[in-house]
Amino acid sequence: MVDAMYMAVIDWFIQLLLYPGLVFMVAMIILTQWFARKVSARIQYRRGPCYTGPLGILQPFADFMKLLMKEDVVSRYSLRLAPVLIASLGVGALAAVMMMTPLAYAPFYGDIDVIVLFYLLLWSSLAILFLGISTPNPYTSLGVGRYLALLASSEPVYIASFLVPVIIASKRYGAGYSFYRTSLVAHKLWTGSIGDALAMLLALAAGFVAMMAVLEIKPFDFPEAEGEIYWGVFTEYGGPRLALAFFNLFLERIVIPIVFVLLFLGGTAPYSPADNYALAVITVLVKYLVVFFILTVIDNMMPRYRPDQAVRKLWKYTLPLAFLALIAAVYA
């Protein structure tokens, strides 16, 4: 019994640090940021990264290392240690989320673990928010206010819509309100009944828009608004601290779309991790790259909303849609 517990702890540490944890996510950041730059370049009639590594694929890594090697300059009125600690906890929280997915070979899950999922996903957003409030600057304060408005408007939609497949899976297939168990039966949620399909469709639409807002994809990137309020919450940051902030942002653009894929796009289907783990993982990653590509195209094509426009549309349209889907999931 003790040996089994010891081996389980070892497996969790390996997964947290190597795969699907930090090392894997660093590799995914390099790949996805290179991919996003290439797609953006084609849309904007440019070439994108070309020189660092084969086809320029190591350019994101080179940019990240350049930030890490710069001097860590901190304003005398800014907090010094706390932002680094909180941002590191945000990275750790997202790494822990990956251990709750079918990508992990020894996943960590249990009944009602969807609460843990939302708690961990919120940590990264709170870390970015804390980075802003720990530096006194007019542009930073304005960015923090906008970011708070965005979170207050998008998080209820995000949580309500992402709860829909979990509720349906728990009602129909005994998932026990577990995110991991829901991801294993996600392909069945669209075919259970007309009510289930309608609830999933409404939640898919609301959840995708909410995901764009959480990730600050245009038109919801007004907390940064580089040409408008300088650089929002990141105005005072440079060097290693800015690298850590970007690390949080880029990890969110990996983890949150993967959660979306697992809940709404059939998860690992047509393969099961129990039958063919490798093909199940590849299936999830391919679906994720499709979603990431769509988000990148939208980010390059859409203009930016004003803060009042974005907040109004989230509260007026997506929130009622998400709660309608939630009601349909509960009573269908």
TAPE-V94778 format. One line per field, one symbol per residue. phi: phi as a letter, one per 30 degrees, with the letter a starting at -180 (. if undefined). Layout:
# TAPE-V94778
phi = ???
This chain:
# TAPE-V94778
phi = .dddddddddddddddccbcdddddddddedddddddddddddchbciebcdidhidcdeddddddddddddcbddccdcdeddddddddddddddeddccddddbdcaadhddddedddddedddddddedddbdaeddddddddddddddccdededddddedddddddcbidihcddddddcdddddcdaddddddddddddddddddedddhdecccddchedcbibhdcedcaieddddddeddddedcddddddddccciidedccedcbddddddddddddddddddddddddcddcddedddddddddcddeddddddddddcd
